[in-house]
Amino acid sequence: MRLRVNGQDHDVDVPEDMPLLWVLRDVLSLTGTKFGCGMAQCGACTVHIGDGPARSCVLPVGAVGDRAVTTIEGLSAGGIHPVQQAWIDEDVVQCGYCQPGQVMAAAALLKAKAQPTDADIDAALSANLCRCGTYQRIRAAVHRAAGQTGGRS
Amino acid sequence: MSANGIDRRAFLRTSAQAAGGLTIAFYAGPLPLRAQEGPPAAAAKPLPDPNAFLRIAPDGTVTVVLAHSEMGQGMWTGLVMLLAEELDLDWSKLKVEHAPVAAAYAHPFFGIQMTGGSTSIASEFDRYRQVGAMARTLLIQAAAQKWNLPAADCRALKGEVVAGTQRAAYGELAAAAAALPRPTQVTLAPPSSWTVIGKPHKRLDSAAKVTGRADFGMDVHFPGLHTALVARSPYFGGKVKRFDGAAALKVRGVKAVVQVPSGIAVVAENFWAAKLGRAALDVEWDPGDGGTIDTTEMARSYRALAAQPGGVKAKAAGDPGAAMKTAAHVVEAEYDLPYLAHAPMEPLNCTVRITADKCEIWTGTQLQTVDQGTAAQITGLKPEQVEIHTQFLGGGFGRRATPTSDFVREGVEVAKAAKLPVKTVWTREDDIQGGYYRPQYFHKVKVGLDAKGAPVAWQHTLVGQSFLIGTPFEGMVKNGVDPTAVEGVFDSAYLADVPNHLVEHHAPKSPVTTLWWRSVGHSHSGFVMETMIDELARAAGQDPLAYRRARLAKHPRHLGALEMAATKAGWGTPLPRGRFRGLAVHESFSSYVAQVAEVSVDGGAIRVHRVVCAIDCGTAVNPAGVVAQLESAVVFGLSAALHGEITLRQGRVQQSNFHDYRPLRLHEMPVVEVHIVPSTERPSGVGEPGVPPVAPAVANAVFAATGQRLRRLPLRLS
């Protein structure tokens, strides 16, 4: 089956019901996307399918079709993304394991809504768990990134 | 892990024995002191080997090697800051890496290579500065010889040694400096001239972690590496009665099914195949004694036990029984606290490759020396033939520091049995149901007050499993008293001033495995002590802040944190309608944290809006890191206070994943403010001390809001 990830086509020989997460991690060695729960409860596995966020741990690879997959590695392929820069500037990370998923969820939110309110951030990011408790800084970093990307489409 | 007032000499001695007669080089030098006992005699210790901690490449790249594991607590930044205080760095040429496992990296307090007890910065405060100072001294000497100048004319500045108009990069001087005799003494910069310590510094691991480049144990991959999932007994202490791996072996990608001491491992080309293979296994379990465990029944039996004599006396003074009879008021209360899972975001995993003369391990661990010894025993290799490549830890909270090396032991067993390089991975369900929990606890407390409301008698019985007794770390138990069980009670500042008191601990046994969980015994004792003090203040008809002030009059560091938190939170000033405040202050890991929580109650729901924290952690080496750790501790504490509970029925854990073992989520996040009490004391703990005050501050606010005194966690309004 053919899979388009971060702008590159890959031919992968895997069962159709294998979750996208494990194709990315174990077949394509793209380990930036994390395994946290395996049942779409924590968001550590968040990738973009097209422009929208998706939980790759419960998405069978056969359901991706010809839609473009972007992982954390692809988000920053052309240098640091404004969301990643905002994360660095707000000193968000601690253990860091959930943060690729948080960054992908935030980047998708900002694509959909350039100036999100706190309620928008709650709605978009409450599905992403952080056991280190970096939520206050995540909120600040999303607002910071919105300032940087403000006015862009 | 607890770091307070424990006899670590005994800890080391027993660890060496319990590690199975392995030769482990324990450091037997001066042991850590509580902050108030003053600084240890640093000059008496031999200086460290700078080559173990610092490498300078010809191109000027400075690599700092860390003896501790980065698990989010920020020592990847803090330890580098200590070194940089003495050796002025060009930060653009800095590299940081985890140390291999070796005697040079033994924890200065504990004597084995490990991370825990909120001690990474506190224990390394001298060593990393000394390494920096030694390197600076040698680089300056090398430059002085090169230029034929007195060393006093040279100084180190941003990656170079400078004298007048002459300058030479550290990289150019490194070879000559390495050939010089090492200094036997160095002078460390006094606090008045610090330029790095005490100044907020952003984390050095951010870029790697936000781009997905940071390597966690879970991310290890190399050609030929397989993935294993292990079917473990669903009952604690249960055994495999019979199994059939035929169906599992038919799953595409499954390579082997092997029995290991912890269960049946399915080894496959990738995680998904291993998961499907494990699901296809046919295993019959013998539940053993764990098959009937019921945590509600356990709480009942703990309550009954608390009323019985025969507990180990942890602390006693005067005659509390007699004093109780003459007290003006008596307040009695009982507290129930559940098992708690650590649930770090990165599920446990361990990658192992065994060859004829070497066992290589890639994992995120807090306990390298014990893991090394365990792997040596299993493989029959010498400890020095076991290499550990410590990866970033996707959270630890104590779970990656098991005295039994459980997940590393299992990983080595699987690789040995499968005769393949294997990454053994736990699912989230394996993690939540896999034990090593904060023990379930019961406290029974009876306090007698005099006519002015001051406690004159305090009887306190704790019931809960000890995770030290009968383990390799039993040496931490002193005269039968497990300090990790009774800490926060037997060493409480409140108790010190109560003339008649008795603290007893019953340690019932259970097949359920238990472990230190961020803030250890303080995670339950802080809740009990600080809600009880609040209750006593109400019984005495006094304001909770004023009552604590009076009780803690002889404890200036408690008072400093208390006053700062109260002032910053506006204690006593009006609040928006429907909001109420609660207060708590608790000492742990030689640090003092006070918190004021602002809470509203809507129907049965408790909403926490704001938490104001003040911490006295001695010298705050990286104030930015201290703030971040307190924010983190508030969330960790709130997750447990509002949601956290592991329960068992018929021997089975009832929770399985994040939908029913709920950490706090972003929409529940209060505003957290952190204030640091200025201090010139040596650094003390930061990672854990913010946890204990959270639950009592919230529970005390809930009382203010509703008049309901909640004495069990998680907090539930009736």
Interface residues (C-beta under 8 A of the other chain):
Chain A: P15 M18 P19 W22 R25 D26 V27 S29 L30 T31 G32 T33 K34 F35 G36 C37 G38 M39 Q41 C42 A44 T71 I72 E73 S76 I80 Q84 W87 I88 D91 V92 V93 Q94 C95 G96 Y97 C98 Q99 P100 V103 I121 D122 L125 S126 A127 N128 L129 C130 R131 C132 G133 T134 Y135 Q136 R137 I138 R139
Chain B: M71 G72 Q73 G74 K202 R203 D205 S206 A207 A208 K209 V210 T211 G212 R213 A214 D215 F216 M218 D219 H221 T227 R252 E269 N270 F271 W272 A343 P344 M345 E346 P347 F392 L393 G394 G395 G396 F397 V425 T427 R428 E429 A624 A628 E631 S632 A633 V634 V635 F636 S639 N657 F658 H659 P663 L664 R665 L666 H667 M669 V671 V672
